[in-house]
Amino acid sequence: MTKTLPFDPKSVPSTEWTADLIAKSSEAVVAETPWGTIRGRRAPNGTQVFLTDVPYALPVRRWTDPQPLPEDHRYEDKEYISDGIYCAQPSRVYPSKQLTPEPTKLRLGLGEPSECPFFADIYVPSSIDLSNLGEEKVPVRVFVHGGFMQWGSTSGTMYNQQFWAAEERQEVRVLVGHRLSVLGFLASAYPKLEGNYGVKDVWCALEWLQRIAGSFGGDAAQVHLSGLSGGAHLCHQLLHHAAREGGKGNKAPFISCLLQSNAILGDPVPASERQVNFDSLCRKLGLNPRQPGILDALRDEALVPTLRLMRAVDSLGVLGTFRCVVEPGWVEADTMAYQATRMGDDLRAAGVVIVVVGEVLQEEVFYATTHATPTPADIAPNLHRYFSTRLSSEFVDLYDSFAPLAADADRKFAQRRFGTIMANAQVYVPARLLAADLIKQNFPVVRYSIECVAKSVSKRGLVTHSGDTVLQHLQVNRLTPEEREWAWNWWNAVDEDVKKAQRGEFKQRPNAMQLTLDREGNAGWRRDMRWPKLMGMIEIVRPGEKMAKL
């Protein structure tokens, strides 16, 4: 059901920062946590907000695992109402004239860069009386921001004003910061550097949330994990970790997982395949990658200040992307074989009840703008930022086999080809493989497609990557009344299946069907017409495997 709003949301400009809005409030709110008292303020719609500097872990040296808060830790006695920090990160430059880079403030918010972004933004519905918490709790929604795991923050224009969703959906919303790019995913075989720190950060945050959710009226037994784009990729990795832990008899710190427009396509590469990234970074910094004590030198912030490190990454070109690598206990070498055979049973053992995974209609429009691909020869090296050498080269060969590009093809054709391959490899194929794998194991899955877009996002009606964010996050001051109905049509359909899964009453739809929010904003199950176009790429990723009959 769509609720009646108590006031006109358009009276709150969508361009005004949450920190600035709550700074105007005279009503303080207080939460008592296991680590002491924290103070926030109310948003214009009554939501209780605690911003940015609420830590879930202690500061650590570069490229070391996150350290949970000790029992005797005490939060600083202050108001948590400002955009304090975001993860230090390289520059983001788009090659397309159609997509001009946003100023840093618009993209990342009002904070300052930090190498230890171990914080959460917390939004609590006005219905929760923090001074007199009762037995009744509300669900908790954890969101991991996007940005290829290289860029982004919990703030910025895309995720600003989360108080609307907290109030509309009556849930505690938690956005977590984590390490990105070189800080979060630098890895090396020689010397040994495990990588995957960004993944471990979010897991640490989820474990912290199990302790602190009740302080905000949240139900620690009803934590729903979600992520967009790179955040979805990271959440998929956490889903694997939760399943492996479930196989050992451990419960997951969440019960559902929503992957928006991204998922894991294939097995991770070993650190040795990314050695060239490590070595090139060292040389850009004037260091010998084989010198004794190279890790100590890289960790020395006086020798390699944050800004110098990021500028070195900026200069690396296609070697300046850092992602997950094989690390036993966190990122396993047999990721896809495990997903296809045992993951469903282990997720059940971990207490996870459902996975929701999907896409928007025109993902490729965005992906064609993400990296400079002036010639066809530049496509494979840019794909290798994200995929193994084998997959990158075979994807290019596949598309060349039925629509070859001349070596001197115009830049726009090279960019378009890159965008098509990336959209399929980052979103359309892995989403379908994950769903197919889990359905075979009788584990509940909802696969979806969003095919409508708010006018505030796209005047041309294109539903591009992340174009569904205002609907997913119920940013009601950016929606018309009709578009708000669309958002609720979507969420009502998803919520119904999640609740059925929680009760053990979920009925799986055939693999060829997907929950579709159509052009008119109606939610219903439709046949997936994209499958046949993807079979060539699926054969490359899963050679010899027969997909379920559609």
C-alpha positions as a printed NumPy array, in Angstrom:
array([[  0.   ,   0.   ,   0.   ],
       [  1.14 ,   3.525,  -0.756],
       [  1.071,   5.736,   2.309],
       [ -0.269,   9.283,   2.347],
       [  2.55 ,  11.735,   2.954],
       [  2.011,  14.179,   5.842],
       [  3.452,  17.082,   3.827],
       [  4.557,  17.939,   0.318],
       [  8.014,  16.359,  -0.226],
       [  8.695,  18.854,  -3.007],
       [  9.085,  21.454,  -0.257],
       [ 12.447,  19.799,   0.478],
       [ 14.851,  20.481,  -2.439],
       [ 16.417,  17.242,  -3.681],
       [ 19.709,  19.119,  -4.109],
       [ 20.025,  20.006,  -0.423],
       [ 22.4  ,  17.832,   1.551],
       [ 21.112,  15.704,   4.402],
       [ 23.782,  17.149,   6.692],
       [ 22.631,  20.697,   5.912],
       [ 18.967,  19.779,   6.372],
       [ 19.376,  18.162,   9.764],
       [ 21.692,  20.963,  10.914],
       [ 18.643,  23.238,  10.672],
       [ 16.66 ,  21.004,  13.005],
       [ 16.362,  22.005,  16.64 ],
       [ 15.293,  18.517,  17.717],
       [ 18.123,  16.331,  18.924],
       [ 17.796,  12.549,  19.1  ],
       [ 19.828,  10.197,  21.265],
       [ 20.667,   6.492,  20.961],
       [ 22.267,   4.341,  23.648],
       [ 24.64 ,   1.827,  22.046],
       [ 26.967,  -0.885,  23.401],
       [ 29.791,   1.644,  22.928],
       [ 28.111,   4.627,  24.526],
       [ 25.716,   7.438,  23.701],
       [ 25.494,   9.016,  20.261],
       [ 23.454,  12.053,  19.286],
       [ 21.817,  12.948,  15.987],
       [ 18.981,  15.13 ,  14.731],
       [ 15.717,  14.836,  12.854],
       [ 15.255,  15.191,   9.1  ],
       [ 12.363,  17.29 ,   7.728],
       [ 10.074,  14.221,   7.594],
       [ 10.828,  13.231,  11.195],
       [ 13.396,  10.521,  10.471],
       [ 16.137,  10.317,  13.095],
       [ 19.553,  10.649,  11.465],
       [ 23.087,   9.808,  12.61 ],
       [ 25.721,  10.586,   9.987],
       [ 29.155,   9.43 ,   8.875],
       [ 31.354,   9.464,  11.95 ],
       [ 29.62 ,   6.528,  13.689],
       [ 32.472,   3.995,  13.444],
       [ 32.094,   0.223,  13.137],
       [ 35.838,  -0.53 ,  13.318],
       [ 39.121,   0.933,  14.514],
       [ 41.539,   2.745,  12.182],
       [ 44.181,   0.405,  10.726],
       [ 47.363,   0.621,   8.665],
       [ 47.104,   0.375,   4.898],
       [ 46.321,  -3.103,   3.585],
       [ 45.523,  -4.755,   6.888],
       [ 42.257,  -6.38 ,   7.894],
       [ 39.613,  -4.267,   9.664],
       [ 39.663,  -4.405,  13.456],
       [ 36.261,  -4.614,  15.202],
       [ 35.534,  -2.196,  18.014],
       [ 36.736,  -3.631,  21.346],
       [ 34.275,  -3.987,  24.211],
       [ 35.805,  -1.037,  26.069],
       [ 35.63 ,   1.337,  23.084],
       [ 33.594,   4.478,  23.681],
       [ 32.111,   6.716,  21.015],
       [ 33.108,  10.341,  21.098],
       [ 30.619,  12.55 ,  22.927],
       [ 29.376,  14.734,  20.07 ],
       [ 26.614,  15.143,  17.515],
       [ 26.899,  12.79 ,  14.554],
       [ 25.293,  15.094,  12.017],
       [ 27.92 ,  15.941,   9.39 ],
       [ 29.314,  14.343,   6.248],
       [ 32.677,  13.748,   7.888],
       [ 34.593,  11.399,   5.601],
       [ 34.522,   9.194,   2.53 ],
       [ 37.085,   6.727,   1.226],
       [ 40.098,   8.294,  -0.473],
       [ 39.965,   7.27 ,  -4.133],
       [ 41.397,   7.991,  -7.582],
       [ 39.841,  10.493,  -9.967],
       [ 36.859,   9.436, -12.038],
       [ 37.045,  10.556, -15.654],
       [ 34.487,   9.564, -18.268],
       [ 35.616,   9.439, -21.924],
       [ 32.187,  10.378, -23.27 ],
       [ 31.213,  13.987, -23.901],
       [ 27.658,  12.916, -23.096],
       [ 28.573,  12.126, -19.496],
       [ 30.484,  14.985, -17.887],
       [ 32.119,  14.071, -14.565],
       [ 30.271,  15.494, -11.593],
       [ 32.182,  17.819,  -9.273],
       [ 33.626,  15.943,  -6.301],
       [ 31.093,  17.475,  -3.917],
       [ 28.127,  16.266,  -5.976],
       [ 29.619,  12.808,  -6.41 ],
       [ 30.955,  12.196,  -2.912],
       [ 29.235,  14.633,  -0.568],
       [ 30.564,  17.187,   1.874],
       [ 33.189,  15.084,   3.642],
       [ 36.957,  14.726,   3.359],
       [ 38.896,  11.709,   2.033],
       [ 40.109,   9.12 ,   4.528],
       [ 42.041,   5.867,   4.28 ],
       [ 39.891,   4.385,   7.066],
       [ 36.246,   4.942,   6.05 ],
       [ 34.892,   2.554,   8.679],
       [ 31.654,   4.39 ,   9.372],
       [ 27.904,   4.116,   8.916],
       [ 25.115,   6.549,   8.108],
       [ 22.018,   5.517,  10.064],
       [ 18.401,   6.531,   9.394],
       [ 15.702,   5.598,  11.922],
       [ 11.939,   5.975,  11.27 ],
       [ 10.111,   8.585,  13.34 ],
       [  7.868,   5.838,  14.75 ],
       [ 10.787,   4.501,  16.814],
       [ 11.021,   6.123,  20.246],
       [ 14.743,   5.936,  20.923],
       [ 14.233,   7.076,  24.506],
       [ 11.859,   4.2  ,  25.26 ],
       [ 12.549,   1.237,  22.994],
       [  9.893,  -1.447,  23.174],
       [  9.874,  -5.094,  22.189],
       [  8.678,  -4.431,  18.64 ],
       [ 11.501,  -3.984,  16.147],
       [ 11.596,  -2.914,  12.498],
       [ 13.632,  -4.472,   9.666],
       [ 17.109,  -3.163,   8.851],
       [ 18.233,  -2.396,   5.282],
       [ 22.002,  -2.244,   4.699],
       [ 23.07 ,  -0.61 ,   1.445],
       [ 26.513,  -0.792,  -0.19 ],
       [ 27.142,   1.994,  -2.689],
       [ 28.273,   1.53 ,  -6.285],
       [ 31.31 ,   2.712,  -8.245],
       [ 33.036,  -0.418,  -9.661],
       [ 34.532,  -0.86 ,  -6.146],
       [ 36.914,   1.947,  -7.196],
       [ 34.883,   5.078,  -6.451],
       [ 31.854,   6.392,  -4.578],
       [ 30.577,   7.188,  -1.114],
       [ 27.478,   6.839,   1.042],
       [ 26.626,  10.45 ,   0.235],
       [ 26.669,  12.405,  -3.007],
       [ 23.595,  13.223,  -5.038],
       [ 22.77 ,   9.597,  -5.856],
       [ 22.269,   8.449,  -2.255],
       [ 21.412,  11.757,  -0.622],
       [ 18.319,  12.068,   1.601],
       [ 17.945,   8.425,   2.617],
       [ 15.495,   9.602,   5.263],
       [ 12.67 ,   9.34 ,   2.711],
       [ 13.102,   5.581,   2.309],
       [ 13.52 ,   4.963,   6.045],
       [ 10.213,   6.683,   6.761],
       [  8.318,   5.339,   3.736],
       [  9.345,   1.734,   4.33 ],
       [  9.495,   1.895,   8.131],
       [ 12.941,   0.373,   8.298],
       [ 16.271,   1.346,   9.781],
       [ 18.534,   2.17 ,   6.838],
       [ 22.286,   1.792,   7.195],
       [ 24.781,   2.884,   4.528],
       [ 28.313,   1.648,   5.184],
       [ 31.611,   3.086,   4.047],
       [ 34.437,   0.754,   3.042],
       [ 37.852,   0.838,   1.383],
       [ 37.917,   1.181,  -2.397],
       [ 40.325,   0.851,  -5.314],
       [ 43.982,   0.519,  -4.334],
       [ 43.189,   0.849,  -0.609],
       [ 40.529,  -1.843,  -0.699],
       [ 41.808,  -4.303,  -3.277],
       [ 45.564,  -4.016,  -3.908],
       [ 46.975,  -7.554,  -4.004],
       [ 50.308,  -9.167,  -4.753],
       [ 51.816, -12.639,  -4.894],
       [ 55.362, -11.291,  -4.292],
       [ 55.402,  -9.96 ,  -1.618],
       [ 52.263, -11.61 ,  -0.296],
       [ 49.382,  -9.163,   0.015],
       [ 45.965, -10.801,   0.245],
       [ 43.701,  -7.961,  -0.944],
       [ 39.892,  -8.066,  -0.592],
       [ 39.981,  -5.525,   2.254],
       [ 36.821,  -3.78 ,   1.058],
       [ 34.895,  -7.058,   1.29 ],
       [ 36.175,  -7.677,   4.807],
       [ 35.24 ,  -4.117,   5.804],
       [ 31.567,  -4.606,   4.953],
       [ 31.47 ,  -7.999,   6.673],
       [ 32.92 ,  -6.315,   9.764],
       [ 30.176,  -3.678,   9.509],
       [ 27.496,  -6.372,   9.285],
       [ 28.825,  -8.075,  12.41 ],
       [ 28.906,  -4.696,  14.192],
       [ 25.306,  -4.142,  13.145],
       [ 24.263,  -7.362,  14.86 ],
       [ 25.375,  -5.732,  18.117],
       [ 24.03 ,  -2.24 ,  17.541],
       [ 20.816,  -2.633,  15.492],
       [ 18.629,  -2.877,  18.586],
       [ 19.904,   0.503,  19.79 ],
       [ 17.958,   2.059,  16.907],
       [ 14.863,  -0.118,  17.167],
       [ 16.163,  -2.384,  14.416],
       [ 15.714,  -6.146,  14.384],
       [ 19.109,  -7.839,  14.139],
       [ 17.303, -10.988,  12.974],
       [ 15.873,  -9.1  ,   9.988],
       [ 18.87 ,  -7.52 ,   8.28 ],
       [ 18.441,  -7.218,   4.508],
       [ 21.663,  -6.641,   2.555],
       [ 21.6  ,  -4.753,  -0.746],
       [ 24.015,  -3.077,  -3.123],
       [ 24.14 ,  -1.304,  -6.452],
       [ 26.644,  -1.99 ,  -9.24 ],
       [ 30.065,  -2.464,  -7.615],
       [ 28.226,  -2.629,  -4.299],
       [ 26.117,  -5.491,  -5.675],
       [ 29.284,  -7.287,  -6.796],
       [ 30.67 ,  -6.9  ,  -3.287],
       [ 27.368,  -8.142,  -1.792],
       [ 27.485, -11.203,  -4.066],
       [ 30.947, -11.904,  -2.678],
       [ 29.559, -11.567,   0.854],
       [ 26.754, -13.955,  -0.108],
       [ 29.404, -16.522,  -1.02 ],
       [ 31.24 , -15.906,   2.24 ],
       [ 28.011, -16.263,   4.222],
       [ 27.27 , -19.557,   2.47 ],
       [ 30.742, -20.95 ,   3.185],
       [ 30.309, -19.951,   6.82 ],
       [ 26.886, -21.6  ,   6.812],
       [ 28.541, -24.82 ,   5.695],
       [ 30.623, -24.614,   8.879],
       [ 27.53 , -24.123,  11.044],
       [ 27.72 , -20.323,  11.354],
       [ 24.803, -17.946,  10.809],
       [ 24.964, -15.045,   8.356],
       [ 24.559, -11.447,   9.608],
       [ 21.71 , -10.96 ,   7.089],
       [ 18.682, -12.931,   5.863],
       [ 18.214, -11.636,   2.313],
       [ 20.378, -10.103,  -0.379],
       [ 19.343,  -7.727,  -3.182],
       [ 21.829,  -7.339,  -6.044],
       [ 21.088,  -4.329,  -8.233],
       [ 22.709,  -4.372, -11.676],
       [ 25.806,  -6.452, -10.975],
       [ 26.944,  -9.905,  -9.922],
       [ 30.01 , -12.143, -10.084],
       [ 30.562, -13.64 , -13.535],
       [ 33.423, -16.095, -13.083],
       [ 36.07 , -17.429, -10.759],
       [ 38.409, -14.85 ,  -9.218],
       [ 41.918, -14.552, -10.574],
       [ 44.926, -15.385,  -8.381],
       [ 46.994, -12.52 ,  -7.028],
       [ 49.729, -13.48 ,  -9.497],
       [ 47.518, -12.384, -12.421],
       [ 47.334,  -8.919, -10.846],
       [ 51.049,  -8.776, -10.027],
       [ 51.59 ,  -6.386, -12.922],
       [ 49.222,  -3.911, -11.246],
       [ 51.221,  -4.027,  -8.021],
       [ 54.581,  -3.778,  -9.772],
       [ 53.45 ,  -0.889, -11.977],
       [ 52.1  ,   1.018,  -8.981],
       [ 55.418,   0.656,  -7.158],
       [ 57.351,   1.946, -10.147],
       [ 55.007,   4.922, -10.559],
       [ 55.847,   5.773,  -6.951],
       [ 59.589,   5.49 ,  -7.626],
       [ 59.894,   2.227,  -5.701],
       [ 61.343,  -1.144,  -6.683],
       [ 58.588,  -3.777,  -6.283],
       [ 61.23 ,  -6.367,  -5.312],
       [ 63.11 ,  -4.24 ,  -2.795],
       [ 63.238,  -5.577,   0.778],
       [ 60.521,  -4.067,   2.932],
       [ 58.468,  -2.816,  -0.021],
       [ 55.189,  -3.208,   1.897],
       [ 56.528,  -1.129,   4.782],
       [ 57.55 ,   1.54 ,   2.281],
       [ 54.102,   1.552,   0.653],
       [ 52.415,   1.726,   4.06 ],
       [ 54.544,   4.69 ,   5.127],
       [ 52.158,   7.648,   4.763],
       [ 55.036,  10.108,   5.086],
       [ 56.858,   8.483,   2.166],
       [ 53.671,   7.818,   0.152],
       [ 50.982,  10.313,   1.191],
       [ 47.39 ,   9.541,   0.264],
       [ 47.222,  12.09 ,  -2.552],
       [ 50.457,  10.827,  -4.11 ],
       [ 49.142,   7.265,  -3.974],
       [ 45.912,   8.254,  -5.743],
       [ 47.747,  10.226,  -8.416],
       [ 49.887,   7.174,  -9.094],
       [ 46.723,   5.101,  -9.575],
       [ 45.364,   7.773, -11.929],
       [ 48.458,   7.381, -14.112],
       [ 48.242,   3.582, -14.416],
       [ 45.649,   3.465, -17.195],
       [ 44.124,  -0.004, -17.6  ],
       [ 46.3  ,  -1.25 , -14.72 ],
       [ 44.666,   1.212, -12.328],
       [ 41.674,  -1.   , -11.478],
       [ 41.861,  -3.209,  -8.372],
       [ 39.409,  -6.033,  -7.671],
       [ 38.993,  -9.221,  -5.645],
       [ 41.571, -11.997,  -5.958],
       [ 41.726, -15.547,  -4.642],
       [ 42.164, -15.649,  -0.863],
       [ 41.259, -18.86 ,   1.001],
       [ 38.629, -18.162,   3.619],
       [ 37.323, -15.089,   1.81 ],
       [ 37.412, -15.405,  -1.978],
       [ 37.687, -19.009,  -3.084],
       [ 39.206, -20.271,  -6.335],
       [ 36.215, -22.564,  -6.996],
       [ 33.611, -19.805,  -6.644],
       [ 31.479, -20.751,  -9.651],
       [ 31.58 , -24.536,  -9.152],
       [ 30.504, -24.003,  -5.562],
       [ 27.724, -21.614,  -6.597],
       [ 26.414, -24.146,  -9.103],
       [ 26.324, -27.084,  -6.676],
       [ 26.312, -26.436,  -2.921],
       [ 25.757, -22.742,  -2.302],
       [ 21.968, -22.99 ,  -1.912],
       [ 22.099, -25.581,   0.867],
       [ 24.799, -23.652,   2.706],
       [ 22.848, -20.386,   2.431],
       [ 19.871, -22.121,   4.039],
       [ 22.128, -23.363,   6.819],
       [ 23.386, -19.796,   7.28 ],
       [ 19.82 , -18.498,   7.719],
       [ 19.625, -16.634,   4.402],
       [ 16.113, -17.08 ,   2.974],
       [ 16.1  , -15.413,  -0.463],
       [ 18.208, -13.678,  -3.109],
       [ 16.823, -10.909,  -5.329],
       [ 18.915, -10.065,  -8.391],
       [ 18.243,  -8.027, -11.491],
       [ 18.815,  -5.246, -13.939],
       [ 17.463,  -2.264, -15.81 ],
       [ 16.521,  -2.164, -19.464],
       [ 19.501,  -0.377, -21.037],
       [ 22.586,  -1.087, -18.916],
       [ 24.87 ,  -0.799, -21.959],
       [ 24.243,   2.94 , -22.413],
       [ 26.155,   3.69 , -19.214],
       [ 28.857,   1.057, -19.64 ],
       [ 29.783,   2.442, -23.057],
       [ 30.894,   5.64 , -21.291],
       [ 32.999,   4.197, -18.489],
       [ 36.491,   3.754, -19.968],
       [ 38.228,   5.288, -22.961],
       [ 38.08 ,   2.746, -25.789],
       [ 39.171,   4.702, -28.878],
       [ 39.86 ,   1.627, -31.037],
       [ 38.729,  -2.029, -31.114],
       [ 42.201,  -2.992, -29.858],
       [ 41.431,  -1.171, -26.59 ],
       [ 38.376,  -3.291, -25.763],
       [ 40.129,  -6.402, -24.388],
       [ 42.605,  -4.5  , -22.132],
       [ 39.718,  -2.563, -20.6  ],
       [ 37.713,  -5.757, -20.072],
       [ 40.75 ,  -7.226, -18.319],
       [ 40.313,  -4.605, -15.61 ],
       [ 37.404,  -6.767, -14.409],
       [ 37.767, -10.247, -15.912],
       [ 40.438, -12.855, -16.497],
       [ 42.634, -12.701, -19.578],
       [ 40.821, -15.697, -21.069],
       [ 37.315, -14.321, -20.628],
       [ 38.29 , -10.852, -21.859],
       [ 39.801, -12.144, -25.087],
       [ 37.067, -14.717, -25.772],
       [ 34.302, -12.149, -25.272],
       [ 35.909,  -9.928, -27.905],
       [ 36.32 , -12.896, -30.27 ],
       [ 32.67 , -13.877, -29.799],
       [ 31.347, -10.489, -30.848],
       [ 33.863, -10.222, -33.681],
       [ 32.641, -13.584, -34.99 ],
       [ 29.221, -12.221, -35.927],
       [ 29.823,  -8.455, -36.138],
       [ 33.523,  -7.781, -36.768],
       [ 34.899,  -4.295, -36.187],
       [ 37.58 ,  -3.008, -38.531],
       [ 40.846,  -2.085, -36.821],
       [ 40.266,   1.549, -37.786],
       [ 36.57 ,   1.579, -36.818],
       [ 35.233,   4.885, -35.539],
       [ 35.602,   5.438, -31.806],
       [ 31.839,   5.415, -31.242],
       [ 31.614,   1.831, -32.541],
       [ 34.445,   0.679, -30.27 ],
       [ 32.847,   2.376, -27.253],
       [ 29.454,   0.884, -28.109],
       [ 30.911,  -2.628, -28.458],
       [ 32.711,  -2.242, -25.138],
       [ 29.468,  -1.094, -23.484],
       [ 27.519,  -4.062, -24.831],
       [ 30.083,  -6.611, -23.657],
       [ 30.404,  -4.947, -20.25 ],
       [ 26.637,  -4.788, -19.693],
       [ 26.292,  -8.46 , -20.555],
       [ 29.336,  -9.554, -18.538],
       [ 28.736,  -7.34 , -15.492],
       [ 24.949,  -7.605, -15.277],
       [ 22.819,  -9.608, -17.684],
       [ 24.779, -12.882, -17.76 ],
       [ 25.895, -13.193, -14.111],
       [ 22.417, -12.319, -12.808],
       [ 20.922, -15.135, -14.874],
       [ 23.641, -17.605, -13.929],
       [ 23.223, -16.906, -10.222],
       [ 19.456, -17.326, -10.465],
       [ 19.768, -20.512, -12.544],
       [ 22.302, -22.004, -10.12 ],
       [ 20.2  , -21.356,  -7.028],
       [ 16.924, -22.422,  -8.646],
       [ 18.523, -25.803,  -9.455],
       [ 19.229, -26.121,  -5.722],
       [ 15.643, -25.164,  -4.792],
       [ 16.824, -21.964,  -3.13 ],
       [ 14.371, -19.007,  -3.42 ],
       [ 15.328, -16.436,  -6.063],
       [ 13.545, -13.436,  -7.538],
       [ 15.084, -12.187, -10.759],
       [ 13.816,  -8.818, -11.953],
       [ 13.96 ,  -6.178, -14.681],
       [ 13.057,  -2.509, -14.247],
       [ 11.876,  -0.934, -17.497],
       [ 10.519,   2.455, -16.395],
       [ 12.356,   5.562, -15.251],
       [ 11.48 ,   8.76 , -13.407],
       [ 11.423,  11.941, -15.477],
       [ 13.823,  13.576, -13.013],
       [ 16.409,  10.97 , -14.048],
       [ 15.896,  10.629, -17.799],
       [ 13.997,  13.011, -20.01 ],
       [ 14.566,  10.668, -22.99 ],
       [ 13.06 ,   7.679, -21.196],
       [ 16.24 ,   5.57 , -21.27 ],
       [ 16.5  ,   3.229, -18.291],
       [ 20.269,   3.12 , -17.906],
       [ 22.535,   1.669, -15.233],
       [ 21.55 ,   3.049, -11.78 ],
       [ 18.585,   4.86 , -13.363],
       [ 16.298,   2.959, -10.998],
       [ 17.933,   4.407,  -7.872],
       [ 15.266,   7.039,  -7.189],
       [ 12.63 ,   4.287,  -7.333],
       [ 14.617,   1.753,  -5.31 ],
       [ 15.395,   4.375,  -2.649],
       [ 11.955,   5.999,  -2.729],
       [ 13.373,   9.496,  -3.173],
       [  9.863,  10.916,  -3.157],
       [ 10.828,  14.55 ,  -3.767],
       [ 12.277,  13.423,  -7.119],
       [  9.171,  11.431,  -8.063],
       [  5.776,  12.44 ,  -9.382],
       [  2.786,  10.931,  -7.534],
       [  2.447,   8.397, -10.365],
       [  6.135,   7.471, -10.177],
       [  5.829,   6.99 ,  -6.432],
       [  3.105,   4.446,  -7.188],
       [  5.557,   2.699,  -9.525],
       [  8.12 ,   2.48 ,  -6.728],
       [  5.568,   0.999,  -4.367],
       [  4.352,  -1.453,  -7.017],
       [  7.926,  -2.683,  -7.214],
       [  8.573,  -2.86 ,  -3.491],
       [  5.205,  -4.473,  -2.696],
       [  5.966,  -7.257,  -5.177],
       [  9.473,  -7.829,  -3.788],
       [  8.361,  -7.603,  -0.151],
       [  5.624, -10.162,  -0.746],
       [  8.118, -12.752,  -1.974],
       [ 10.647, -11.974,   0.761],
       [  7.972, -12.447,   3.432],
       [  6.818, -15.691,   1.826],
       [ 10.415, -16.923,   1.867],
       [ 10.71 , -15.999,   5.542],
       [  7.565, -18.042,   6.272],
       [  8.695, -20.962,   4.115],
       [  5.823, -20.366,   1.666],
       [  7.775, -19.104,  -1.346],
       [  6.863, -20.648,  -4.71 ],
       [  9.638, -20.488,  -7.286],
       [  8.814, -19.192, -10.765],
       [ 10.403, -20.817, -13.823],
       [ 13.879, -19.657, -14.723],
       [ 12.586, -18.079, -17.932],
       [ 10.362, -15.659, -15.988],
       [ 11.323, -12.392, -14.323],
       [  9.544,  -9.867, -12.132],
       [  9.139,  -6.878, -14.441],
       [  8.336,  -3.28 , -13.583],
       [  7.109,  -2.343, -17.038],
       [  7.066,   0.96 , -18.921],
       [  3.775,   1.902, -17.261],
       [  5.077,   1.116, -13.778],
       [  3.104,  -2.107, -13.338],
       [  4.805,  -5.003, -11.566],
       [  4.204,  -8.53 , -12.823],
       [  5.913, -11.693, -13.984],
       [  6.9  , -11.715, -17.656],
       [  8.886, -14.003, -19.922],
       [ 12.549, -12.997, -20.185],
       [ 13.253, -12.215, -23.834],
       [ 16.982, -11.533, -23.333],
       [ 18.113, -15.107, -22.617],
       [ 18.672, -16.241, -26.259],
       [ 20.968, -13.276, -26.962],
       [ 23.246, -14.269, -24.093],
       [ 23.803, -17.951, -24.783],
       [ 27.088, -17.394, -26.662],
       [ 28.632, -15.582, -23.718],
       [ 27.23 , -18.152, -21.281],
       [ 28.962, -20.91 , -23.275],
       [ 32.274, -19.075, -22.785],
       [ 31.756, -18.636, -19.044],
       [ 30.393, -22.147, -18.491],
       [ 31.807, -24.25 , -21.349],
       [ 29.865, -27.46 , -21.928],
       [ 27.2  , -26.715, -19.331],
       [ 23.601, -27.007, -20.49 ],
       [ 21.318, -24.327, -19.139],
       [ 17.825, -25.207, -17.964],
       [ 15.308, -25.471, -20.792],
       [ 13.55 , -22.144, -21.223]])
